[in-house]
Amino acid sequence: MSEGIRERIPVSGCEGEENGYNTQLLYFTCSSLTRDDRYLFLITDKGGSPNIMVRDLLTGKERILTDNTDGIMKSYVYFDCNPGRGLSKASVCLDSERALAYYIRDNRICRVGLAGGETVLAEVPSGRVTAFTHVSSDGKYLCVPMTDGRALDYDPETEGSGLDRRPIYDIDGRVQEEGLNSYLCVYDTDSGELRYEKTVPKCWITHVQFNPADPEIIMFNHEWPSFDCGIRRIWIYDHRSDEIRRVRTEGNDTLGGTRSHARRRGDWVCHEMWSDDGNIIIYHGGYEDGPAMVGRYEPAAERYFEIALPDDYNAYGHFTMDHSMNLVCDGYFKFPGDVKIVRENSTDNGPDPHKKDGEYICKVIPDWDKGTLTWVPECKHESDWLGQDAHPHPIYSHAGDRIFFNSRSGKYVKVFCIDVR
């Protein structure tokens, strides 16, 4: 093992392979930890069907909070699953301040806290599919992205491919050709009342995130754009003005560093997220016919900073932030002479240009003005990347002293952590 690389610390689901089960973090667009870093919210299929579980990191005790017995509900990423029935694994998000998890089960929008006891807030209208949800920082609103169900109307046996049985047709292409819509549906978390529904024409939305400082502003995406990914991926909706605007535009005005590239519509961009103060958006991706990159956008000043990665940093990964704007990444980095494990990963056959064979969890310290990244490899995550649940999706603790991540190096997905140096 390379100098400085440490062992993973088991957190949950790590008892063994004999009678194991899958346990994973919530999706990285929200934290899985309560604000005091004591309770870790997880999704586990211990007992069969997936449910929400909480682990007390002080005592090590775990408790399953929901009682789903109907498998996984069909949604984005979980294509080959039960329409309108079961737990939507993509839907689970956490209000860290109030230790409340929101989720969709059997097409019902629900809430559960540390004490258990499901509260039904609303129902998903018929004829729609859902994706990753988000709760506002003040805990008052929940955004549920929905799309006309026709977008994912297919037979996984005859029109599906790969580990996740994703459609073989171009989903965004169908959305464009058939004029399908997505909807930003914002609910009151207390009453369950639908506060508003914003229709976004010819769009497939799968990620939504309230601005942490202003819940009237929502960032959303166009998933797997069939054209112009460099400028079609990331959008902002301002509910006050009822205006939608794109985040990343074409241009040569990128700031910072000397290895700059023009922003082009043919670039690949994804995994956008807000800074704590709502003043900055980070994202990553790759330049058209060029290297991978990580970017920063300041909406108020309309300024872009993008840092190109070394040419051989070509392993797909995710970037997320701590409260000090340090990054953590589960891909890209490699030591000179590293030999990649060769495996067939059918989810490589998606819109992103990089193979899913990254091996390290790295703390990444950016200097946006100079255009440099300092990579601090912390450990090997040892995940096989085979399917969405096995993506490490690392997140910092709120204190910034630990990094949690998923990994599957055997039969089951498990959760690990490391202490950050």
C-alpha positions in Angstrom: 0.0 0.0 0.0 1.4 3.4 -0.9 2.9 5.6 1.8 0.3 7.5 3.8 -2.6 5.3 2.7 -4.6 4.1 5.7 -7.0 1.3 6.3 -10.8 1.9 6.1 -12.7 1.9 9.4 -15.9 -0.3 9.3 -19.1 1.5 10.2 -22.1 -0.5 9.3 -23.0 -3.7 7.5 -19.5 -5.0 7.9 -20.2 -8.1 10.1 -19.3 -10.5 7.3 -20.1 -12.0 4.0 -21.9 -15.2 5.1 -25.3 -13.8 6.1 -24.7 -10.3 4.9 -26.9 -7.5 3.6 -26.4 -4.2 1.8 -26.1 -0.9 3.7 -25.4 2.5 2.1 -25.3 6.2 2.7 -28.1 8.5 1.5 -27.4 10.2 -1.8 -24.6 12.8 -1.6 -26.9 15.8 -2.4 -27.7 15.8 1.4 -25.8 14.8 4.4 -26.4 11.4 6.0 -25.4 12.7 9.4 -27.4 14.7 12.0 -25.9 18.2 12.7 -24.2 17.0 15.8 -22.6 14.1 13.9 -24.0 11.6 16.4 -26.6 9.8 14.2 -25.9 8.3 10.8 -29.0 7.7 8.6 -28.6 4.8 6.2 -30.5 2.6 3.7 -30.3 -1.1 4.5 -31.9 -4.2 3.1 -31.3 -6.2 6.3 -34.3 -8.4 6.5 -35.0 -8.4 2.8 -36.5 -5.1 1.5 -34.8 -1.8 1.8 -35.6 0.4 4.8 -34.2 3.5 6.5 -31.9 2.7 9.4 -30.2 5.0 11.9 -26.9 4.2 13.7 -25.9 5.9 16.9 -22.2 6.6 16.3 -21.6 7.0 20.0 -23.1 3.7 21.2 -23.0 1.7 17.9 -26.6 0.8 18.2 -28.7 0.6 15.1 -32.5 0.9 14.6 -34.6 0.4 11.5 -37.1 3.2 11.3 -39.4 2.0 8.6 -41.2 -1.2 7.8 -41.2 -1.6 4.1 -41.6 -5.2 2.8 -42.4 -4.5 -0.8 -38.9 -4.1 -2.3 -37.6 -1.1 -4.3 -39.9 1.4 -6.0 -39.1 2.2 -9.6 -37.4 5.6 -10.1 -34.3 7.2 -11.6 -31.3 4.9 -11.2 -33.5 2.1 -9.9 -35.1 1.4 -13.3 -35.9 -2.3 -13.0 -38.0 -2.1 -9.9 -41.6 -2.0 -8.8 -43.8 0.8 -10.3 -45.4 2.7 -7.4 -44.6 0.1 -4.8 -41.9 -0.3 -2.2 -39.3 2.2 -0.9 -37.8 4.6 -3.4 -34.2 4.4 -2.4 -33.5 7.5 -4.5 -36.0 9.6 -2.5 -34.5 9.4 1.0 -33.1 12.8 2.2 -32.2 14.1 5.6 -33.0 17.3 7.5 -29.8 17.2 9.5 -30.8 19.9 12.0 -34.0 18.2 13.0 -33.0 14.5 12.5 -36.0 14.0 10.1 -35.8 11.7 7.0 -38.1 12.3 4.0 -38.8 9.5 1.5 -41.3 8.1 -0.9 -42.9 4.7 -0.2 -45.7 3.2 -2.3 -46.0 6.6 -4.0 -46.7 8.3 -0.7 -44.4 11.1 0.4 -43.4 10.4 4.0 -41.4 11.5 7.0 -39.8 9.7 9.9 -37.6 10.7 12.9 -35.3 9.1 15.3 -38.2 7.7 17.3 -39.8 6.0 14.3 -43.4 6.3 13.3 -44.2 7.1 9.7 -46.0 10.3 8.8 -47.6 10.5 5.4 -47.5 14.0 3.9 -48.8 13.7 0.4 -49.1 11.3 -2.6 -47.2 11.3 -5.9 -49.7 12.0 -8.7 -50.4 9.0 -11.0 -48.5 8.8 -14.3 -45.2 10.2 -12.9 -41.8 8.9 -11.9 -39.6 10.5 -9.2 -35.9 10.8 -8.4 -33.6 12.3 -5.7 -35.5 14.7 -3.3 -34.2 17.5 -1.2 -35.3 19.4 2.0 -34.6 23.1 2.6 -32.1 24.1 5.2 -34.8 25.6 7.4 -36.7 22.3 7.3 -39.9 24.0 5.9 -40.0 22.6 2.4 -39.4 19.4 0.5 -38.8 19.4 -3.3 -39.8 16.2 -5.1 -38.7 16.1 -8.8 -41.2 14.4 -11.0 -41.2 13.5 -14.7 -43.9 12.2 -17.0 -43.9 8.5 -16.6 -43.5 7.9 -20.3 -39.8 8.8 -19.9 -39.2 5.4 -18.2 -42.0 3.5 -19.8 -40.3 0.3 -21.1 -39.8 -3.4 -20.6 -36.5 -3.9 -18.7 -36.3 -7.5 -20.0 -36.4 -6.5 -23.7 -35.4 -2.8 -23.6 -33.0 -2.8 -20.6 -29.2 -3.3 -20.5 -26.5 -3.6 -17.9 -26.6 -4.2 -14.2 -29.3 -1.7 -13.6 -31.4 -2.6 -16.6 -31.3 1.0 -17.7 -33.3 1.7 -20.9 -31.4 1.1 -24.1 -33.1 4.1 -25.7 -32.0 7.7 -25.2 -34.2 8.9 -22.4 -33.5 12.6 -22.9 -34.1 11.9 -26.7 -37.5 10.6 -25.9 -38.3 13.5 -23.6 -37.3 15.9 -26.4 -39.1 14.1 -29.2 -42.4 13.4 -27.3 -42.5 16.7 -25.5 -42.4 15.2 -22.0 -42.2 17.4 -18.9 -40.6 17.4 -15.5 -42.0 19.1 -12.4 -40.5 20.8 -9.4 -43.0 19.9 -6.7 -42.5 21.8 -3.4 -44.4 20.6 -0.4 -44.8 22.1 3.1 -43.1 19.6 5.4 -45.5 20.4 8.3 -48.9 20.2 6.5 -47.9 18.2 3.4 -49.6 20.8 1.3 -48.3 21.3 -2.2 -46.9 24.8 -2.1 -46.3 25.1 -5.8 -45.5 23.0 -8.9 -43.2 24.4 -11.6 -43.5 22.7 -15.0 -40.2 22.4 -16.9 -40.9 21.5 -20.5 -38.8 18.9 -22.4 -36.7 18.1 -19.3 -35.8 15.0 -17.3 -35.0 16.2 -13.8 -33.3 13.8 -11.3 -31.4 16.1 -8.9 -32.8 19.1 -7.0 -31.2 21.2 -4.3 -32.5 24.2 -2.4 -30.1 27.1 -2.1 -29.0 26.7 1.6 -29.5 30.4 2.3 -32.7 30.9 0.2 -35.3 28.2 -0.2 -37.0 30.2 -3.0 -34.1 29.2 -5.2 -33.7 25.6 -6.5 -30.9 24.2 -8.5 -31.9 21.3 -10.8 -30.5 19.3 -13.7 -31.2 17.9 -17.1 -30.2 14.3 -16.7 -28.1 12.5 -19.3 -28.5 15.3 -21.9 -28.6 13.9 -25.4 -26.9 17.0 -26.7 -25.1 20.1 -25.4 -24.3 18.6 -22.0 -21.8 21.3 -21.3 -24.5 23.9 -21.1 -27.7 21.9 -20.5 -26.9 20.0 -17.3 -27.3 22.7 -14.6 -30.1 25.1 -14.1 -31.5 27.5 -11.4 -35.2 28.2 -10.7 -36.0 31.4 -8.8 -39.6 31.0 -7.5 -39.9 34.7 -6.6 -39.5 35.8 -10.2 -40.6 32.5 -11.7 -37.5 32.5 -13.9 -35.3 29.6 -15.0 -31.7 30.2 -16.1 -28.8 28.0 -17.1 -25.7 27.9 -14.9 -22.9 27.0 -17.2 -22.6 28.8 -20.5 -20.2 28.7 -23.4 -17.3 31.1 -23.0 -13.6 31.9 -22.8 -13.8 33.9 -19.5 -12.9 31.1 -17.1 -10.7 32.5 -14.3 -7.7 31.0 -12.4 -4.7 29.0 -13.4 -2.8 28.7 -16.6 -4.2 25.4 -18.0 -7.5 26.9 -19.0 -10.0 25.6 -21.5 -13.0 27.3 -23.1 -16.4 26.2 -21.9 -18.1 24.4 -24.7 -21.5 22.9 -25.2 -19.9 19.6 -26.1 -18.3 19.3 -22.6 -19.6 16.8 -20.1 -20.8 18.3 -16.8 -22.5 16.7 -13.7 -22.8 16.4 -9.9 -23.5 20.0 -9.0 -23.8 21.1 -5.4 -24.1 24.3 -3.4 -21.6 25.7 -0.9 -23.0 26.2 2.7 -23.7 29.9 2.2 -25.4 29.4 -1.2 -23.0 31.7 -2.9 -21.0 29.1 -4.9 -21.9 26.0 -7.0 -19.3 23.4 -7.7 -19.5 20.7 -10.4 -17.2 18.4 -12.2 -16.9 16.7 -15.6 -14.7 16.7 -18.7 -13.8 19.0 -21.5 -14.8 17.9 -25.0 -11.8 15.9 -26.3 -9.9 17.0 -23.3 -9.1 16.3 -19.6 -11.4 16.0 -16.7 -12.1 19.1 -14.6 -13.7 20.5 -11.5 -15.5 23.8 -11.6 -16.8 26.6 -9.5 -19.5 29.1 -10.4 -20.4 32.3 -8.4 -23.9 33.2 -9.4 -23.9 36.8 -8.0 -20.8 37.7 -10.0 -21.4 35.3 -12.9 -17.8 34.1 -12.6 -16.4 30.7 -13.5 -13.3 29.0 -12.2 -12.4 25.6 -13.7 -9.4 23.5 -12.9 -8.3 20.9 -15.4 -7.1 17.6 -13.9 -3.9 15.8 -15.1 -4.5 13.9 -18.3 -4.0 10.5 -16.6 -6.6 11.4 -13.9 -9.3 9.7 -16.0 -11.2 7.6 -13.5 -14.8 8.7 -12.9 -15.4 10.2 -9.4 -17.5 12.6 -7.4 -16.6 15.8 -5.6 -18.3 17.0 -2.4 -17.5 19.7 0.1 -17.0 20.2 3.8 -18.0 23.4 5.5 -14.6 25.0 4.8 -14.8 24.4 1.0 -12.3 21.6 1.0 -13.3 18.8 -1.4 -13.4 15.0 -1.1 -13.2 12.8 -4.1 -13.6 9.0 -4.8 -12.1 8.9 -8.3 -9.6 10.5 -10.7 -6.5 10.3 -8.5 -3.8 7.8 -9.2 -0.2 7.2 -8.1 2.4 6.8 -10.8 2.7 3.2 -11.8 -0.8 2.3 -10.5 -2.2 -0.7 -12.4 -6.0 -0.5 -12.6 -8.2 -3.5 -11.8 -9.9 -4.5 -15.0 -13.6 -5.4 -14.6 -16.6 -5.2 -16.9 -18.8 -2.4 -15.5 -21.9 -2.0 -17.6 -22.7 1.3 -16.0 -19.6 2.7 -17.8 -21.8 2.7 -20.9 -23.5 6.0 -20.0 -23.0 9.6 -21.0 -19.9 10.2 -18.9 -16.5 9.7 -20.7 -14.6 8.1 -17.8 -14.5 4.6 -16.6 -15.6 3.8 -13.1 -12.4 2.3 -11.7 -11.2 4.9 -9.2 -9.6 3.5 -6.1 -8.9 6.2 -3.6 -10.7 8.5 -1.2 -8.8 11.8 -1.4 -9.1 15.1 0.5 -8.7 17.7 -2.2 -7.7 21.3 -1.4 -8.5 23.7 -4.2 -6.8 27.1 -4.9 -9.3 28.5 -7.4 -7.3 31.7 -8.1 -4.1 29.8 -8.9 -6.0 26.9 -10.6 -4.4 24.2 -8.5 -5.6 21.2 -6.6 -3.7 19.5 -3.7 -4.6 15.9 -3.5 -4.2 14.1 -0.2 -4.9 10.4 -0.7 -6.4 9.0 2.5 -7.3 5.4 1.8 -8.3 2.9 -0.8 -12.1 2.6 -0.8 -11.9 -0.8 -2.4 -15.3 -0.5 -4.1 -16.0 -2.3 -7.3 -18.3 0.5 -8.6 -20.7 -2.2 -10.0 -24.0 -0.3 -10.0 -25.1 2.9 -8.3 -25.2 1.6 -4.7 -21.5 0.7 -4.9 -20.5 4.2 -5.8 -18.5 5.4 -2.8 -20.2 8.9 -2.8 -17.9 10.2 0.1 -19.2 12.9 2.5 -17.6 14.8 5.2 -18.9 14.9 8.8 -20.3 18.3 9.8 -17.2 18.8 11.9 -15.0 18.0 8.9 -13.0 15.4 10.9 -14.3 12.3 9.2 -15.2 11.1 5.7 -17.9 8.4 5.3 -18.3 6.3 2.1 -19.8 3.2 0.6 -17.8 0.3 -0.7 -18.4 -3.2 -2.1 -15.4 -5.4 -2.4 -17.3 -8.6 -1.9 -20.9 -9.4 -2.3 -22.5 -6.6 -0.3 -22.3 -2.8 -0.1 -21.1 -1.6 3.3 -20.3 1.8 4.9 -16.8 2.8 6.1 -15.1 5.9 7.3 -11.7 7.5 7.9 -10.5 10.2 10.2 -9.3 13.1 8.2 -5.7 14.3 8.8 
